[in-house]
Amino acid sequence: MAHTVMMVFGTRPEAIKMAPLARVLREWPGIDLHICSTGQHREMLEQVLTAFGLTVDQDLKVMTQNQTLNGLSRDLLDKLDKAYEQVKPDIVLVHGDTTTSFIAGLAAFHRHIPIGHVEAGLRTGNLQQPWPEEANRRLTGVLADLHFAPTTKCRDNLLREGVPLEHIEVTGNTVIDALLWMRKHLEEAHWQPAADSPLAALVDGQRMVLITGHRRENFGAGFERICLALAELALRYPDVQFVYPVHLNPQVQKAVYSVLSGRDNIHLVAPQDYQHFVWLMNRAHIILTDSGGVQEEAPALGKPVLVLRKVTERPSALEGGTVKLVGTLTERIVRETSQLLDDPEAYARMARVHTPFGDGHASEHIAKRLERWFEERDTSRDDA
């Protein structure tokens, strides 16, 4: 008898990290996978699914103009409750630290549906950093029945919070699965951006700094300081290309375009699909980001990462020496980036492959644990 696994996600980062798991579960014996999209990042999400050859089984279409987190939560809770009633999953899989993950977990809990939390156990210890992600991740962890922890540090965080060891599986992070699969795909195809892509204008052999930024705690003054730092760096280093795929959030767009538009060596481009973004990371000299996933991906490619945040829930990245927290103060961002651009020895210390987040087989590890979990449940029911 097949067991129904319902996978719920709605944002681009969730889709990237769940896609390799979905590909594995689609082919796993005894599992019937149902993919449910809540649809927050519709255009970017569809790009990811296309890249991995996936389609959703259900689209809840919850996103509306100027939606608040409370409004999103209300709509998610209602629509997911109806979706669970229709699908009747044996387990719901959620990912990471989004509002979707927490509300999907809450809706499942209310229906006595077990929950599997992928990328469980990351912690900063500060509910305001990152906000609201730290709370989402912790609250999801309270509700989850299975915790798929990417590292032993994450496992230890969960144990300190009282999660039984038998409910935790250290798997590595599925984002490494996605990254390595896509890089291999691009290399085998000798893939390059199309001639009409803005990335085709990048000069071969010229150093490139890749920037991403979208965290809510940086909205306002934080993004303004980041943009001022980028403007100063572009002026100091006219021979360096700065590429910024600008997130679609209006608060990010306003800050970035008001400060950085019209500068010859700053390329403000639309959010890139996963093929293009992996190509950019692989080509980058340095990466500046406030993204959690990039802190895991870039070290696996040997790229130095400066994190535009005050804290990180990924201390394993910091310990390897390839990732450094620099915050959002203009002066420090300029200083740290300049050191990497000017000092070959400082650059070499950070520009090396470091992979604390798994071997690229996290999805298989998760599938095997799900298989055992179903067997244990079926056996206990037979014995009852």
N, C-alpha and C positions, 0 to 999 in steps of 0.2 A: 504494500500500500504506500502510495506516495504521500509525503508530508508537504503541506503548503507553507512556503516561506514567503512572507510579504516584506519587501524591501521598500522603505519610504525615504525619499529625499526630495529636495526642492531647489538647492542652490548649486552653482557650478562646482565649488570645491567638494561638496558631498558627492556629486555625480562622478567626478574624476576618481575619487577614492573608492567609491562603490562599484564603479564600472568593471574593474578586473574581477571583483568578487562575483558580480552578476554573471560575467562570462563563464566563470567556473561553475557556479550553481546551476546555470542553464543546462549544463552537461552532466551534472552529478546524479548518479543513480538514486532513485528514491526521493528526489526533491522536485517539487513543482514550484517554480519561482514565479512570483507575481510582483512586478515593479510598479510602484505607485509614485508618481511625481506630484508634488504639491505646487510646483510651477512658479517659484519666486523669481528665479533667474531664467526666464523662458528661453530667450534667444541663445544665451551662453550655454544653457543646459542642453538644448537640442544639438548644438555643435559638438559637445562632449559625447553624447550618445551616438551621434553619427560616426564620430571618429573611432569608437569602439564597436561599431556594428550592432548597437542595441536599440530597441524600441521600448516604450513604456506600455504597460497594460492598462494603466488608468492615469488620467490627468485631472487633478482636482481644481486647477485654475483659480487659486486663491488670491493671486496678487491683484491689488487695485492701486490706483494713483494715490500717492501721499499716505500710504498705509502705515499705521502705528504698530508697534510690537503687540500692544494689547488687542488691536483690531485683527491683526494677523493671527494671534493666538485663538481668538474667539472663532474665526472662520475655520482655522485648522481643526479645532476640537470638534466642531459640528460636522465638517465634511469627512474627517477621518473616522469618526464614530460610525457614520453611514457606510463608509468603505469597508470597515471591519465587519459590519453586520452582513454585507454582501459577500465578501471573500471568505470569511471565517478562517483566517490563517491559524496555523499551529504555532507559529512564532512570528514576531515582527522584528526586523532588523533596522536599527537606526544608526546614524553615524555622528560621532564627534560632539559638537558644542553649539549647534544651531537651535533656533527657536523651534524649527520643524522637528528636530530630534526629541526635544523635551516634550512637546505637545503630543507628538506621535506616541511617545512612551506613556504619557499620562492617559491618553485615550485608550491605549491597549490595556493598561493597568485597570482602568474602570470596567473593562470587559473581561477581566481575568485571562487575558492573552499574554503568554510569556514574551519577554523582550530580550533581544540580544543587542548589546551596545558595542559597536565597532569603534576602535580608537578610544578605548575607555581608560580612565585613570590618570590622564594628564591634569596637572594642578599647578596654579601659581600661589594659591593660598589667599588671594585677594579678589573678592567678588567684584571689584571695580576695574580689575586689570586682568584679562580683557573683559569688557562689558558689552553685552550681557553674557558672553560666551562661557566665562568661568561658572556662573550660576547654572546655565543650561547644562553644562557637562556634569556638574555635581548632582543636580536634580535628576538627570537621566540615570546616573549611577545608582541613586537610591531606589529607583524603580526596576532596574534591570535584573534579569535572572542569570544571564550569561554576560561576562565582561571579557571582551577581546582586547587585551592590553598590548600595545605595540612594543613595550620594553619592560624589563624587570623593575625599573624605577616606578613605572606606572602600576605594575602589580603591587609593589610595596605600598604605594599610596592607597590603593584599594584595601589592602590588608589592614592598614592603620585605621581605616574607616569602618572596619568590621565586616567586610565582605569575606565570606568563606573561601578558602583557597581553591576548593573544588569547583567554585563558580567562575574562576578566572583562568583564562588561557593566554599565555604570552605568545603572540603570533607574528610580531613584526607589524609594520604598517603597510596597508594596501596601496598607499600612495607610491611606495617604491616599486610595487608590482606594476602600477600604471606607468610610471616613469621609464622603467627599463624596457617594458614592452613597446612603448611608443618610440623610444630612442632607437631600438633595434629596427622597428618598422621604417623609420625615417632613413636610417643608414642603408638598409637593404634596398630601399627605393631610390637612393641618392636624391632625396627630396629637397626641394628649395621652394621658397615662397614664389608665387606666381608673379609674372612681370608687372601686373597692375597692382600688386600689394605695396603698401607704403614701406614694407620691410625690404623690398627689392632695392630701395634707394640707399641702404646701408653700404658703406664702403668696405670692401674686403681688406683685411689686414690692419684695419684701424680699430683701436680699442673701443669697447662698448660697455657702458654701464646701464644695466637693466633696473628699472624701478617699478615696484607695485605698491599700492596703498589703498586700503578700504576700511580700516578698523574704525568702529564708531567712537572709541575713546579718543581718537585723534581728530575727530571733526572739529572744525573751527580753528582755534589758535594753533593746534598741533599741525594740521595740514598747511597752514600759512607758513609756519617756521620751516617745515620740510621743503616747501616750494621755494622759499627764499634761499635755502641752502643749495638747492639744485641750480637756481639761477646764478649764484655766485660760482659754483663749480663749473658751470658751462662757460662762464666768462674766463675763469682761470685756465681752463683746459680746452681751448678751441679745437684741438686735434682729437678730442675724445667725443664719441657719439653717446648721447643720453637718450634712451628709449623708454617711454612711459606709456604702457597700455592703460588708459584712464578708465577707471571703474565707472559704471553707468549711474551710480548714486549721484543725485543733483548736488549734494553738498561737496562731494569730491570733485565733480566737474567744475563747479564754480571756483573753488580755490585754485585748482590746477591751471585752468585756462586763463584766469585773470592775471596770474603771475608769470606763467611760462610760455604763453603764446608768442609767436614771432621771433623765436631765437633759432638761429641757423643750425646749431648742433644739438637741439632738443627736439626729438621726434615724438609728438603727442599723437598716439594712434588709438584706434578703437580697441576694446577688449579683444584679445586674440583667442581663437579656438586652441584646443590643446596641442595639436600638431605644431602650430606656429609658436606657441609659448614654450614648448620643450625645445624647439629649434633656437629660440631666443636665449633660453637658459644655457644651452650647450655652447652657444657662441659668445656669451657674455664674459667680460673680464672680471667684473664685480657685480654683485646684486644687492640693491637696497630695497628692503621690503618690511611691511608690517604683517605679512601673511604667516600663518602657522605652517601651512603645507610647504611653502618654499624653504622654510628652515630645515625641512627634512629632505626635500628633493635636491637642492643645490649642493649640499655637501657630498651627496652621492655622485655628483658630476665633477667634484673637485673645484667648485666655485666659492670664493670668499663671500660671506653674507654679512651685511651690516643691518641689524634689526632695528627698525624705527619704532621701538616700544620701550617702556620702562622695565617690564618684566616679561618673562616667557614661561609657558607651561612645558617647554621642551628643553630642560636643562642638559639632557644628553648631547644635544647639538653644541651647546656652549663648551662642555667639557672636552670635546674633541679639538677645540681651538680653531675651527673653521667658521664659526658663527660668533658674532660679537654684538651685544646689546649697546646701542648708541643713543637711544631715546629720540626726542624730537627737537632738541635745542639746535638752532641753526649752526652755531659755532662748532659744536661737537661733530655734527654730521659732516661739515666741511673739513674739519681737522682729520677725522678718521678716514674719510674717503681720500683725501689728499695724500695721506701717508701710504695708502695702498697703491696709489697711482705713481708716487714719487720714489718709494723705497722698495727695490726688488726683493730684499731680504724679508721685509715685513709681509710683502705679498706672498712670497714663497711659503712662509709659515702657515698661511691660511689656505693657500690654493692647493689642497691635496684631498684625495678621496677619503671620506669618512662616512661610514654607514652603520650608525647605531640603531637604525630603525628597521632592520630586517634584511633578509636575503632575496627579496623579490618573490617569495612564495607564501606571503601572508594569507592570500585568498585560499590556497589549498589547506593551510593549517586551520583556518576558520571552518571550511567545509567539513574537514575530518572531525572537528569538535562537534559540529552540529549533528553529524551522522551518529556519533557516540551518544550525544544527548537524546536524540530520538530513540535510539536503541534502549537506553536506560529507562526512558519514560514508557516505552512499549512493554518492556519487561515488568516494570512495577505495576502496570495496569493488569497484565496477565496474572500476576501473583496476587492481585487484590481480590 
